[in-house]
Amino acid sequence: MKYAIVKNGVVVNVIEYETQPTTPPPGFEAGHVAIQADGVNPGWHYANGQFTDPNPPEVVEMPTPMSLTDMILSNPAELAKLKTALGI
């Protein structure tokens, strides 16, 4: 399992252990705690039992793509090319 190494409410490292350590992990001084957590990274915040990403990914709204038919019908030049190709 993955454990976030937390000090002062900030994840400073993520380490894999078979069981949760009860003392600071090797290389870390007192004040560090290991909390089971998947999907967190150093720099994340930990408060009230919850991890939060200080830089969450930005959600970008994308317009619904037009169908090929709608693209051709909305462009007279493309419609003319299609008609020529079909012999109409």
PDB file of N, CA, C and O in Angstrom, chain B, residues numbered from 101:
ATOM      1  N   MET B 101       0.838  -1.182   0.000  1.00  0.00           N
ATOM      2  CA  MET B 101       0.000   0.000   0.000  1.00  0.00           C
ATOM      3  C   MET B 101       0.880   1.241   0.000  1.00  0.00           C
ATOM      4  O   MET B 101       2.014   1.221   0.480  1.00  0.00           O
ATOM      5  N   LYS B 102       0.343   2.301  -0.539  1.00  0.00           N
ATOM      6  CA  LYS B 102       1.069   3.569  -0.582  1.00  0.00           C
ATOM      7  C   LYS B 102       0.691   4.419   0.622  1.00  0.00           C
ATOM      8  O   LYS B 102      -0.470   4.484   1.025  1.00  0.00           O
ATOM      9  N   TYR B 103       1.697   5.065   1.178  1.00  0.00           N
ATOM     10  CA  TYR B 103       1.502   5.934   2.332  1.00  0.00           C
ATOM     11  C   TYR B 103       2.093   7.296   2.035  1.00  0.00           C
ATOM     12  O   TYR B 103       3.214   7.415   1.542  1.00  0.00           O
ATOM     13  N   ALA B 104       1.316   8.322   2.346  1.00  0.00           N
ATOM     14  CA  ALA B 104       1.800   9.696   2.213  1.00  0.00           C
ATOM     15  C   ALA B 104       2.542  10.037   3.499  1.00  0.00           C
ATOM     16  O   ALA B 104       2.030   9.817   4.597  1.00  0.00           O
ATOM     17  N   ILE B 105       3.738  10.569   3.359  1.00  0.00           N
ATOM     18  CA  ILE B 105       4.501  11.034   4.513  1.00  0.00           C
ATOM     19  C   ILE B 105       4.163  12.508   4.665  1.00  0.00           C
ATOM     20  O   ILE B 105       4.472  13.324   3.797  1.00  0.00           O
ATOM     21  N   VAL B 106       3.521  12.838   5.790  1.00  0.00           N
ATOM     22  CA  VAL B 106       2.965  14.180   5.997  1.00  0.00           C
ATOM     23  C   VAL B 106       3.660  14.871   7.163  1.00  0.00           C
ATOM     24  O   VAL B 106       3.880  14.267   8.213  1.00  0.00           O
ATOM     25  N   LYS B 107       4.002  16.137   6.971  1.00  0.00           N
ATOM     26  CA  LYS B 107       4.508  16.967   8.066  1.00  0.00           C
ATOM     27  C   LYS B 107       3.852  18.332   7.948  1.00  0.00           C
ATOM     28  O   LYS B 107       3.838  18.946   6.881  1.00  0.00           O
ATOM     29  N   ASN B 108       3.312  18.789   9.062  1.00  0.00           N
ATOM     30  CA  ASN B 108       2.650  20.102   9.117  1.00  0.00           C
ATOM     31  C   ASN B 108       1.574  20.242   8.044  1.00  0.00           C
ATOM     32  O   ASN B 108       1.405  21.319   7.474  1.00  0.00           O
ATOM     33  N   GLY B 109       0.844  19.160   7.765  1.00  0.00           N
ATOM     34  CA  GLY B 109      -0.276  19.220   6.838  1.00  0.00           C
ATOM     35  C   GLY B 109       0.089  19.190   5.371  1.00  0.00           C
ATOM     36  O   GLY B 109      -0.763  19.435   4.517  1.00  0.00           O
ATOM     37  N   VAL B 110       1.368  18.886   5.055  1.00  0.00           N
ATOM     38  CA  VAL B 110       1.792  18.841   3.653  1.00  0.00           C
ATOM     39  C   VAL B 110       2.462  17.499   3.385  1.00  0.00           C
ATOM     40  O   VAL B 110       3.289  17.041   4.174  1.00  0.00           O
ATOM     41  N   VAL B 111       2.100  16.868   2.264  1.00  0.00           N
ATOM     42  CA  VAL B 111       2.730  15.611   1.861  1.00  0.00           C
ATOM     43  C   VAL B 111       4.147  15.922   1.380  1.00  0.00           C
ATOM     44  O   VAL B 111       4.347  16.709   0.455  1.00  0.00           O
ATOM     45  N   VAL B 112       5.133  15.279   2.035  1.00  0.00           N
ATOM     46  CA  VAL B 112       6.527  15.513   1.657  1.00  0.00           C
ATOM     47  C   VAL B 112       7.106  14.364   0.844  1.00  0.00           C
ATOM     48  O   VAL B 112       8.144  14.515   0.200  1.00  0.00           O
ATOM     49  N   ASN B 113       6.427  13.202   0.874  1.00  0.00           N
ATOM     50  CA  ASN B 113       6.891  12.053   0.103  1.00  0.00           C
ATOM     51  C   ASN B 113       5.773  11.017   0.074  1.00  0.00           C
ATOM     52  O   ASN B 113       4.841  11.079   0.876  1.00  0.00           O
ATOM     53  N   VAL B 114       5.869  10.074  -0.844  1.00  0.00           N
ATOM     54  CA  VAL B 114       4.931   8.944  -0.905  1.00  0.00           C
ATOM     55  C   VAL B 114       5.780   7.684  -0.969  1.00  0.00           C
ATOM     56  O   VAL B 114       6.657   7.560  -1.824  1.00  0.00           O
ATOM     57  N   ILE B 115       5.512   6.743  -0.056  1.00  0.00           N
ATOM     58  CA  ILE B 115       6.317   5.531   0.068  1.00  0.00           C
ATOM     59  C   ILE B 115       5.388   4.321   0.108  1.00  0.00           C
ATOM     60  O   ILE B 115       4.273   4.404   0.623  1.00  0.00           O
ATOM     61  N   GLU B 116       5.856   3.189  -0.441  1.00  0.00           N
ATOM     62  CA  GLU B 116       5.075   1.946  -0.367  1.00  0.00           C
ATOM     63  C   GLU B 116       5.553   1.114   0.817  1.00  0.00           C
ATOM     64  O   GLU B 116       6.751   0.893   0.993  1.00  0.00           O
ATOM     65  N   TYR B 117       4.602   0.657   1.623  1.00  0.00           N
ATOM     66  CA  TYR B 117       4.860  -0.213   2.770  1.00  0.00           C
ATOM     67  C   TYR B 117       3.856  -1.341   2.751  1.00  0.00           C
ATOM     68  O   TYR B 117       2.762  -1.200   2.203  1.00  0.00           O
ATOM     69  N   GLU B 118       4.226  -2.467   3.350  1.00  0.00           N
ATOM     70  CA  GLU B 118       3.272  -3.566   3.485  1.00  0.00           C
ATOM     71  C   GLU B 118       2.275  -3.277   4.594  1.00  0.00           C
ATOM     72  O   GLU B 118       1.102  -3.634   4.478  1.00  0.00           O
ATOM     73  N   THR B 119       2.724  -2.631   5.674  1.00  0.00           N
ATOM     74  CA  THR B 119       1.850  -2.251   6.781  1.00  0.00           C
ATOM     75  C   THR B 119       2.160  -0.815   7.171  1.00  0.00           C
ATOM     76  O   THR B 119       3.247  -0.310   6.892  1.00  0.00           O
ATOM     77  N   GLN B 120       1.216  -0.170   7.809  1.00  0.00           N
ATOM     78  CA  GLN B 120       1.405   1.233   8.182  1.00  0.00           C
ATOM     79  C   GLN B 120       2.487   1.355   9.256  1.00  0.00           C
ATOM     80  O   GLN B 120       2.398   0.708  10.300  1.00  0.00           O
ATOM     81  N   PRO B 121       3.513   2.184   9.005  1.00  0.00           N
ATOM     82  CA  PRO B 121       4.553   2.374  10.010  1.00  0.00           C
ATOM     83  C   PRO B 121       4.005   3.118  11.229  1.00  0.00           C
ATOM     84  O   PRO B 121       3.122   3.966  11.109  1.00  0.00           O
ATOM     85  N   THR B 122       4.543   2.786  12.398  1.00  0.00           N
ATOM     86  CA  THR B 122       4.100   3.437  13.631  1.00  0.00           C
ATOM     87  C   THR B 122       5.113   4.464  14.120  1.00  0.00           C
ATOM     88  O   THR B 122       4.841   5.203  15.066  1.00  0.00           O
ATOM     89  N   THR B 123       6.272   4.513  13.484  1.00  0.00           N
ATOM     90  CA  THR B 123       7.303   5.502  13.821  1.00  0.00           C
ATOM     91  C   THR B 123       7.636   6.257  12.541  1.00  0.00           C
ATOM     92  O   THR B 123       7.284   5.799  11.453  1.00  0.00           O
ATOM     93  N   PRO B 124       8.307   7.404  12.644  1.00  0.00           N
ATOM     94  CA  PRO B 124       8.672   8.113  11.413  1.00  0.00           C
ATOM     95  C   PRO B 124       9.470   7.192  10.491  1.00  0.00           C
ATOM     96  O   PRO B 124      10.343   6.458  10.953  1.00  0.00           O
ATOM     97  N   PRO B 125       9.180   7.228   9.210  1.00  0.00           N
ATOM     98  CA  PRO B 125       9.913   6.381   8.261  1.00  0.00           C
ATOM     99  C   PRO B 125      11.403   6.710   8.294  1.00  0.00           C
ATOM    100  O   PRO B 125      11.782   7.829   8.642  1.00  0.00           O
ATOM    101  N   PRO B 126      12.253   5.741   7.935  1.00  0.00           N
ATOM    102  CA  PRO B 126      13.688   6.004   7.914  1.00  0.00           C
ATOM    103  C   PRO B 126      14.008   7.232   7.072  1.00  0.00           C
ATOM    104  O   PRO B 126      13.493   7.392   5.965  1.00  0.00           O
ATOM    105  N   GLY B 127      14.855   8.086   7.603  1.00  0.00           N
ATOM    106  CA  GLY B 127      15.246   9.300   6.898  1.00  0.00           C
ATOM    107  C   GLY B 127      14.384  10.502   7.235  1.00  0.00           C
ATOM    108  O   GLY B 127      14.673  11.613   6.789  1.00  0.00           O
ATOM    109  N   PHE B 128      13.320  10.300   8.021  1.00  0.00           N
ATOM    110  CA  PHE B 128      12.446  11.393   8.416  1.00  0.00           C
ATOM    111  C   PHE B 128      12.486  11.547   9.925  1.00  0.00           C
ATOM    112  O   PHE B 128      12.476  10.559  10.660  1.00  0.00           O
ATOM    113  N   GLU B 129      12.531  12.783  10.382  1.00  0.00           N
ATOM    114  CA  GLU B 129      12.581  13.015  11.827  1.00  0.00           C
ATOM    115  C   GLU B 129      11.181  13.008  12.431  1.00  0.00           C
ATOM    116  O   GLU B 129      10.180  12.877  11.726  1.00  0.00           O
ATOM    117  N   ALA B 130      11.137  13.150  13.732  1.00  0.00           N
ATOM    118  CA  ALA B 130       9.859  13.191  14.441  1.00  0.00           C
ATOM    119  C   ALA B 130       8.977  14.279  13.847  1.00  0.00           C
ATOM    120  O   ALA B 130       9.471  15.289  13.346  1.00  0.00           O
ATOM    121  N   GLY B 131       7.686  14.067  13.906  1.00  0.00           N
ATOM    122  CA  GLY B 131       6.743  15.043  13.353  1.00  0.00           C
ATOM    123  C   GLY B 131       6.184  14.615  12.016  1.00  0.00           C
ATOM    124  O   GLY B 131       5.177  15.155  11.558  1.00  0.00           O
ATOM    125  N   HIS B 132       6.833  13.642  11.382  1.00  0.00           N
ATOM    126  CA  HIS B 132       6.326  13.094  10.126  1.00  0.00           C
ATOM    127  C   HIS B 132       5.410  11.923  10.460  1.00  0.00           C
ATOM    128  O   HIS B 132       5.715  11.132  11.352  1.00  0.00           O
ATOM    129  N   VAL B 133       4.305  11.809   9.761  1.00  0.00           N
ATOM    130  CA  VAL B 133       3.400  10.677   9.939  1.00  0.00           C
ATOM    131  C   VAL B 133       3.140  10.036   8.580  1.00  0.00           C
ATOM    132  O   VAL B 133       3.195  10.697   7.543  1.00  0.00           O
ATOM    133  N   ALA B 134       2.856   8.736   8.606  1.00  0.00           N
ATOM    134  CA  ALA B 134       2.531   8.010   7.380  1.00  0.00           C
ATOM    135  C   ALA B 134       1.038   7.735   7.379  1.00  0.00           C
ATOM    136  O   ALA B 134       0.505   7.150   8.323  1.00  0.00           O
ATOM    137  N   ILE B 135       0.365   8.158   6.318  1.00  0.00           N
ATOM    138  CA  ILE B 135      -1.086   7.988   6.206  1.00  0.00           C
ATOM    139  C   ILE B 135      -1.370   7.248   4.900  1.00  0.00           C
ATOM    140  O   ILE B 135      -0.913   7.661   3.834  1.00  0.00           O
ATOM    141  N   GLN B 136      -2.120   6.163   4.989  1.00  0.00           N
ATOM    142  CA  GLN B 136      -2.427   5.384   3.787  1.00  0.00           C
ATOM    143  C   GLN B 136      -3.159   6.263   2.796  1.00  0.00           C
ATOM    144  O   GLN B 136      -4.171   6.884   3.121  1.00  0.00           O
ATOM    145  N   ALA B 137      -2.634   6.308   1.579  1.00  0.00           N
ATOM    146  CA  ALA B 137      -3.237   7.163   0.555  1.00  0.00           C
ATOM    147  C   ALA B 137      -2.780   6.725  -0.828  1.00  0.00           C
ATOM    148  O   ALA B 137      -1.584   6.578  -1.079  1.00  0.00           O
ATOM    149  N   ASP B 138      -3.716   6.522  -1.702  1.00  0.00           N
ATOM    150  CA  ASP B 138      -3.404   6.249  -3.106  1.00  0.00           C
ATOM    151  C   ASP B 138      -3.745   7.491  -3.907  1.00  0.00           C
ATOM    152  O   ASP B 138      -4.723   8.178  -3.612  1.00  0.00           O
ATOM    153  N   GLY B 139      -2.946   7.777  -4.910  1.00  0.00           N
ATOM    154  CA  GLY B 139      -3.263   8.878  -5.810  1.00  0.00           C
ATOM    155  C   GLY B 139      -2.901  10.257  -5.304  1.00  0.00           C
ATOM    156  O   GLY B 139      -3.407  11.248  -5.830  1.00  0.00           O
ATOM    157  N   VAL B 140      -2.035  10.359  -4.293  1.00  0.00           N
ATOM    158  CA  VAL B 140      -1.585  11.675  -3.840  1.00  0.00           C
ATOM    159  C   VAL B 140      -0.124  11.844  -4.215  1.00  0.00           C
ATOM    160  O   VAL B 140       0.565  10.867  -4.507  1.00  0.00           O
ATOM    161  N   ASN B 141       0.341  13.064  -4.208  1.00  0.00           N
ATOM    162  CA  ASN B 141       1.718  13.380  -4.570  1.00  0.00           C
ATOM    163  C   ASN B 141       2.299  14.378  -3.584  1.00  0.00           C
ATOM    164  O   ASN B 141       1.560  15.074  -2.889  1.00  0.00           O
ATOM    165  N   PRO B 142       3.630  14.448  -3.523  1.00  0.00           N
ATOM    166  CA  PRO B 142       4.242  15.476  -2.676  1.00  0.00           C
ATOM    167  C   PRO B 142       3.699  16.857  -3.018  1.00  0.00           C
ATOM    168  O   PRO B 142       3.490  17.189  -4.185  1.00  0.00           O
ATOM    169  N   GLY B 143       3.474  17.654  -1.975  1.00  0.00           N
ATOM    170  CA  GLY B 143       2.929  19.001  -2.161  1.00  0.00           C
ATOM    171  C   GLY B 143       1.442  19.074  -1.875  1.00  0.00           C
ATOM    172  O   GLY B 143       0.903  20.160  -1.661  1.00  0.00           O
ATOM    173  N   TRP B 144       0.769  17.924  -1.870  1.00  0.00           N
ATOM    174  CA  TRP B 144      -0.657  17.934  -1.555  1.00  0.00           C
ATOM    175  C   TRP B 144      -0.853  18.321  -0.099  1.00  0.00           C
ATOM    176  O   TRP B 144       0.059  18.164   0.713  1.00  0.00           O
ATOM    177  N   HIS B 145      -2.022  18.819   0.234  1.00  0.00           N
ATOM    178  CA  HIS B 145      -2.345  19.214   1.599  1.00  0.00           C
ATOM    179  C   HIS B 145      -3.163  18.118   2.276  1.00  0.00           C
ATOM    180  O   HIS B 145      -3.922  17.394   1.630  1.00  0.00           O
ATOM    181  N   TYR B 146      -2.987  18.015   3.605  1.00  0.00           N
ATOM    182  CA  TYR B 146      -3.752  17.037   4.387  1.00  0.00           C
ATOM    183  C   TYR B 146      -4.348  17.755   5.583  1.00  0.00           C
ATOM    184  O   TYR B 146      -3.619  18.309   6.405  1.00  0.00           O
ATOM    185  N   ALA B 147      -5.675  17.749   5.684  1.00  0.00           N
ATOM    186  CA  ALA B 147      -6.363  18.384   6.813  1.00  0.00           C
ATOM    187  C   ALA B 147      -7.709  17.704   7.006  1.00  0.00           C
ATOM    188  O   ALA B 147      -8.377  17.337   6.040  1.00  0.00           O
ATOM    189  N   ASN B 148      -8.096  17.540   8.260  1.00  0.00           N
ATOM    190  CA  ASN B 148      -9.392  16.956   8.615  1.00  0.00           C
ATOM    191  C   ASN B 148      -9.629  15.605   7.935  1.00  0.00           C
ATOM    192  O   ASN B 148     -10.748  15.288   7.534  1.00  0.00           O
ATOM    193  N   GLY B 149      -8.552  14.811   7.812  1.00  0.00           N
ATOM    194  CA  GLY B 149      -8.682  13.476   7.235  1.00  0.00           C
ATOM    195  C   GLY B 149      -8.808  13.443   5.727  1.00  0.00           C
ATOM    196  O   GLY B 149      -9.116  12.394   5.162  1.00  0.00           O
ATOM    197  N   GLN B 150      -8.576  14.574   5.054  1.00  0.00           N
ATOM    198  CA  GLN B 150      -8.738  14.648   3.598  1.00  0.00           C
ATOM    199  C   GLN B 150      -7.471  15.184   2.937  1.00  0.00           C
ATOM    200  O   GLN B 150      -6.839  16.112   3.441  1.00  0.00           O
ATOM    201  N   PHE B 151      -7.110  14.589   1.804  1.00  0.00           N
ATOM    202  CA  PHE B 151      -6.022  15.102   0.984  1.00  0.00           C
ATOM    203  C   PHE B 151      -6.613  15.996  -0.094  1.00  0.00           C
ATOM    204  O   PHE B 151      -7.658  15.681  -0.663  1.00  0.00           O
ATOM    205  N   THR B 152      -5.950  17.107  -0.375  1.00  0.00           N
ATOM    206  CA  THR B 152      -6.397  17.975  -1.468  1.00  0.00           C
ATOM    207  C   THR B 152      -5.195  18.373  -2.312  1.00  0.00           C
ATOM    208  O   THR B 152      -4.100  18.605  -1.800  1.00  0.00           O
ATOM    209  N   ASP B 153      -5.425  18.445  -3.604  1.00  0.00           N
ATOM    210  CA  ASP B 153      -4.396  18.853  -4.551  1.00  0.00           C
ATOM    211  C   ASP B 153      -4.368  20.374  -4.588  1.00  0.00           C
ATOM    212  O   ASP B 153      -5.386  20.988  -4.908  1.00  0.00           O
ATOM    213  N   PRO B 154      -3.228  21.013  -4.269  1.00  0.00           N
ATOM    214  CA  PRO B 154      -3.193  22.472  -4.298  1.00  0.00           C
ATOM    215  C   PRO B 154      -3.237  23.026  -5.721  1.00  0.00           C
ATOM    216  O   PRO B 154      -3.482  24.217  -5.917  1.00  0.00           O
ATOM    217  N   ASN B 155      -3.003  22.177  -6.704  1.00  0.00           N
ATOM    218  CA  ASN B 155      -3.033  22.586  -8.112  1.00  0.00           C
ATOM    219  C   ASN B 155      -3.905  21.620  -8.902  1.00  0.00           C
ATOM    220  O   ASN B 155      -3.399  20.866  -9.733  1.00  0.00           O
ATOM    221  N   PRO B 156      -5.224  21.637  -8.649  1.00  0.00           N
ATOM    222  CA  PRO B 156      -6.078  20.678  -9.360  1.00  0.00           C
ATOM    223  C   PRO B 156      -6.062  20.946 -10.861  1.00  0.00           C
ATOM    224  O   PRO B 156      -5.858  22.081 -11.292  1.00  0.00           O
ATOM    225  N   PRO B 157      -6.277  19.901 -11.652  1.00  0.00           N
ATOM    226  CA  PRO B 157      -6.295  20.103 -13.101  1.00  0.00           C
ATOM    227  C   PRO B 157      -7.427  21.039 -13.500  1.00  0.00           C
ATOM    228  O   PRO B 157      -8.511  21.014 -12.916  1.00  0.00           O
ATOM    229  N   GLU B 158      -7.159  21.849 -14.487  1.00  0.00           N
ATOM    230  CA  GLU B 158      -8.165  22.795 -14.968  1.00  0.00           C
ATOM    231  C   GLU B 158      -9.125  22.070 -15.905  1.00  0.00           C
ATOM    232  O   GLU B 158      -8.698  21.403 -16.847  1.00  0.00           O
ATOM    233  N   VAL B 159     -10.407  22.204 -15.645  1.00  0.00           N
ATOM    234  CA  VAL B 159     -11.420  21.594 -16.498  1.00  0.00           C
ATOM    235  C   VAL B 159     -11.779  22.599 -17.585  1.00  0.00           C
ATOM    236  O   VAL B 159     -12.203  23.719 -17.301  1.00  0.00           O
ATOM    237  N   VAL B 160     -11.602  22.185 -18.819  1.00  0.00           N
ATOM    238  CA  VAL B 160     -11.877  23.055 -19.955  1.00  0.00           C
ATOM    239  C   VAL B 160     -13.103  22.526 -20.673  1.00  0.00           C
ATOM    240  O   VAL B 160     -13.138  21.369 -21.092  1.00  0.00           O
ATOM    241  N   GLU B 161     -14.097  23.369 -20.811  1.00  0.00           N
ATOM    242  CA  GLU B 161     -15.308  22.973 -21.533  1.00  0.00           C
ATOM    243  C   GLU B 161     -15.008  22.991 -23.035  1.00  0.00           C
ATOM    244  O   GLU B 161     -14.545  23.993 -23.580  1.00  0.00           O
ATOM    245  N   MET B 162     -15.278  21.884 -23.671  1.00  0.00           N
ATOM    246  CA  MET B 162     -15.063  21.779 -25.107  1.00  0.00           C
ATOM    247  C   MET B 162     -16.422  21.775 -25.808  1.00  0.00           C
ATOM    248  O   MET B 162     -17.358  21.117 -25.355  1.00  0.00           O
ATOM    249  N   PRO B 163     -16.525  22.509 -26.910  1.00  0.00           N
ATOM    250  CA  PRO B 163     -17.801  22.482 -27.626  1.00  0.00           C
ATOM    251  C   PRO B 163     -18.037  21.093 -28.221  1.00  0.00           C
ATOM    252  O   PRO B 163     -17.090  20.370 -28.534  1.00  0.00           O
ATOM    253  N   THR B 164     -19.291  20.738 -28.368  1.00  0.00           N
ATOM    254  CA  THR B 164     -19.631  19.458 -28.979  1.00  0.00           C
ATOM    255  C   THR B 164     -19.192  19.509 -30.436  1.00  0.00           C
ATOM    256  O   THR B 164     -19.564  20.431 -31.162  1.00  0.00           O
ATOM    257  N   PRO B 165     -18.407  18.529 -30.872  1.00  0.00           N
ATOM    258  CA  PRO B 165     -17.943  18.558 -32.265  1.00  0.00           C
ATOM    259  C   PRO B 165     -19.110  18.380 -33.238  1.00  0.00           C
ATOM    260  O   PRO B 165     -20.090  17.692 -32.953  1.00  0.00           O
ATOM    261  N   MET B 166     -18.969  19.017 -34.376  1.00  0.00           N
ATOM    262  CA  MET B 166     -19.999  18.895 -35.420  1.00  0.00           C
ATOM    263  C   MET B 166     -19.823  17.556 -36.131  1.00  0.00           C
ATOM    264  O   MET B 166     -18.710  17.044 -36.247  1.00  0.00           O
ATOM    265  N   SER B 167     -20.917  17.007 -36.595  1.00  0.00           N
ATOM    266  CA  SER B 167     -20.824  15.784 -37.394  1.00  0.00           C
ATOM    267  C   SER B 167     -20.269  16.157 -38.767  1.00  0.00           C
ATOM    268  O   SER B 167     -20.298  17.323 -39.161  1.00  0.00           O
ATOM    269  N   LEU B 168     -19.769  15.167 -39.483  1.00  0.00           N
ATOM    270  CA  LEU B 168     -19.234  15.408 -40.822  1.00  0.00           C
ATOM    271  C   LEU B 168     -20.321  15.987 -41.720  1.00  0.00           C
ATOM    272  O   LEU B 168     -20.057  16.890 -42.513  1.00  0.00           O
ATOM    273  N   THR B 169     -21.533  15.473 -41.598  1.00  0.00           N
ATOM    274  CA  THR B 169     -22.648  15.983 -42.402  1.00  0.00           C
ATOM    275  C   THR B 169     -22.886  17.461 -42.114  1.00  0.00           C
ATOM    276  O   THR B 169     -23.039  18.259 -43.039  1.00  0.00           O
ATOM    277  N   ASP B 170     -22.918  17.830 -40.819  1.00  0.00           N
ATOM    278  CA  ASP B 170     -23.142  19.230 -40.450  1.00  0.00           C
ATOM    279  C   ASP B 170     -22.012  20.124 -40.946  1.00  0.00           C
ATOM    280  O   ASP B 170     -22.257  21.256 -41.365  1.00  0.00           O
ATOM    281  N   MET B 171     -20.758  19.619 -40.902  1.00  0.00           N
ATOM    282  CA  MET B 171     -19.634  20.418 -41.398  1.00  0.00           C
ATOM    283  C   MET B 171     -19.767  20.685 -42.893  1.00  0.00           C
ATOM    284  O   MET B 171     -19.536  21.803 -43.351  1.00  0.00           O
ATOM    285  N   ILE B 172     -20.143  19.652 -43.654  1.00  0.00           N
ATOM    286  CA  ILE B 172     -20.285  19.811 -45.105  1.00  0.00           C
ATOM    287  C   ILE B 172     -21.444  20.741 -45.436  1.00  0.00           C
ATOM    288  O   ILE B 172     -21.314  21.617 -46.291  1.00  0.00           O
ATOM    289  N   LEU B 173     -22.592  20.551 -44.753  1.00  0.00           N
ATOM    290  CA  LEU B 173     -23.765  21.370 -45.047  1.00  0.00           C
ATOM    291  C   LEU B 173     -23.579  22.828 -44.628  1.00  0.00           C
ATOM    292  O   LEU B 173     -24.213  23.716 -45.198  1.00  0.00           O
ATOM    293  N   SER B 174     -22.720  23.085 -43.640  1.00  0.00           N
ATOM    294  CA  SER B 174     -22.526  24.469 -43.196  1.00  0.00           C
ATOM    295  C   SER B 174     -21.495  25.221 -44.039  1.00  0.00           C
ATOM    296  O   SER B 174     -21.316  26.428 -43.874  1.00  0.00           O
ATOM    297  N   ASN B 175     -20.820  24.510 -44.940  1.00  0.00           N
ATOM    298  CA  ASN B 175     -19.796  25.148 -45.762  1.00  0.00           C
ATOM    299  C   ASN B 175     -20.152  24.953 -47.235  1.00  0.00           C
ATOM    300  O   ASN B 175     -20.014  23.848 -47.760  1.00  0.00           O
ATOM    301  N   PRO B 176     -20.610  26.013 -47.907  1.00  0.00           N
ATOM    302  CA  PRO B 176     -21.046  25.881 -49.309  1.00  0.00           C
ATOM    303  C   PRO B 176     -19.970  25.312 -50.228  1.00  0.00           C
ATOM    304  O   PRO B 176     -20.286  24.554 -51.145  1.00  0.00           O
ATOM    305  N   ALA B 177     -18.711  25.662 -50.001  1.00  0.00           N
ATOM    306  CA  ALA B 177     -17.644  25.156 -50.869  1.00  0.00           C
ATOM    307  C   ALA B 177     -17.503  23.641 -50.708  1.00  0.00           C
ATOM    308  O   ALA B 177     -17.321  22.932 -51.698  1.00  0.00           O
ATOM    309  N   GLU B 178     -17.583  23.138 -49.473  1.00  0.00           N
ATOM    310  CA  GLU B 178     -17.489  21.707 -49.232  1.00  0.00           C
ATOM    311  C   GLU B 178     -18.701  20.978 -49.799  1.00  0.00           C
ATOM    312  O   GLU B 178     -18.580  19.872 -50.326  1.00  0.00           O
ATOM    313  N   LEU B 179     -19.879  21.610 -49.687  1.00  0.00           N
ATOM    314  CA  LEU B 179     -21.084  21.010 -50.241  1.00  0.00           C
ATOM    315  C   LEU B 179     -20.969  20.900 -51.756  1.00  0.00           C
ATOM    316  O   LEU B 179     -21.371  19.894 -52.339  1.00  0.00           O
ATOM    317  N   ALA B 180     -20.427  21.919 -52.390  1.00  0.00           N
ATOM    318  CA  ALA B 180     -20.238  21.882 -53.845  1.00  0.00           C
ATOM    319  C   ALA B 180     -19.265  20.761 -54.229  1.00  0.00           C
ATOM    320  O   ALA B 180     -19.491  20.058 -55.214  1.00  0.00           O
ATOM    321  N   LYS B 181     -18.171  20.588 -53.448  1.00  0.00           N
ATOM    322  CA  LYS B 181     -17.216  19.511 -53.730  1.00  0.00           C
ATOM    323  C   LYS B 181     -17.890  18.148 -53.610  1.00  0.00           C
ATOM    324  O   LYS B 181     -17.641  17.261 -54.426  1.00  0.00           O
ATOM    325  N   LEU B 182     -18.733  17.977 -52.611  1.00  0.00           N
ATOM    326  CA  LEU B 182     -19.426  16.716 -52.418  1.00  0.00           C
ATOM    327  C   LEU B 182     -20.367  16.429 -53.586  1.00  0.00           C
ATOM    328  O   LEU B 182     -20.417  15.314 -54.104  1.00  0.00           O
ATOM    329  N   LYS B 183     -21.116  17.464 -53.988  1.00  0.00           N
ATOM    330  CA  LYS B 183     -22.043  17.290 -55.104  1.00  0.00           C
ATOM    331  C   LYS B 183     -21.283  16.920 -56.383  1.00  0.00           C
ATOM    332  O   LYS B 183     -21.738  16.079 -57.159  1.00  0.00           O
ATOM    333  N   THR B 184     -20.144  17.542 -56.592  1.00  0.00           N
ATOM    334  CA  THR B 184     -19.328  17.236 -57.777  1.00  0.00           C
ATOM    335  C   THR B 184     -18.837  15.802 -57.696  1.00  0.00           C
ATOM    336  O   THR B 184     -18.896  15.067 -58.682  1.00  0.00           O
ATOM    337  N   ALA B 185     -18.362  15.406 -56.548  1.00  0.00           N
ATOM    338  CA  ALA B 185     -17.855  14.045 -56.378  1.00  0.00           C
ATOM    339  C   ALA B 185     -18.954  13.006 -56.587  1.00  0.00           C
ATOM    340  O   ALA B 185     -18.696  11.919 -57.105  1.00  0.00           O
ATOM    341  N   LEU B 186     -20.189  13.343 -56.178  1.00  0.00           N
ATOM    342  CA  LEU B 186     -21.302  12.419 -56.352  1.00  0.00           C
ATOM    343  C   LEU B 186     -21.972  12.531 -57.712  1.00  0.00           C
ATOM    344  O   LEU B 186     -22.841  11.726 -58.049  1.00  0.00           O
ATOM    345  N   GLY B 187     -21.572  13.524 -58.492  1.00  0.00           N
ATOM    346  CA  GLY B 187     -22.157  13.713 -59.814  1.00  0.00           C
ATOM    347  C   GLY B 187     -23.561  14.264 -59.792  1.00  0.00           C
ATOM    348  O   GLY B 187     -24.363  13.965 -60.676  1.00  0.00           O
ATOM    349  N   ILE B 188     -23.871  15.081 -58.771  1.00  0.00           N
ATOM    350  CA  ILE B 188     -25.194  15.675 -58.683  1.00  0.00           C
ATOM    351  C   ILE B 188     -25.128  17.160 -59.011  1.00  0.00           C
ATOM    352  O   ILE B 188     -26.152  17.843 -58.991  1.00  0.00           O
TER     353      ILE B 188
END
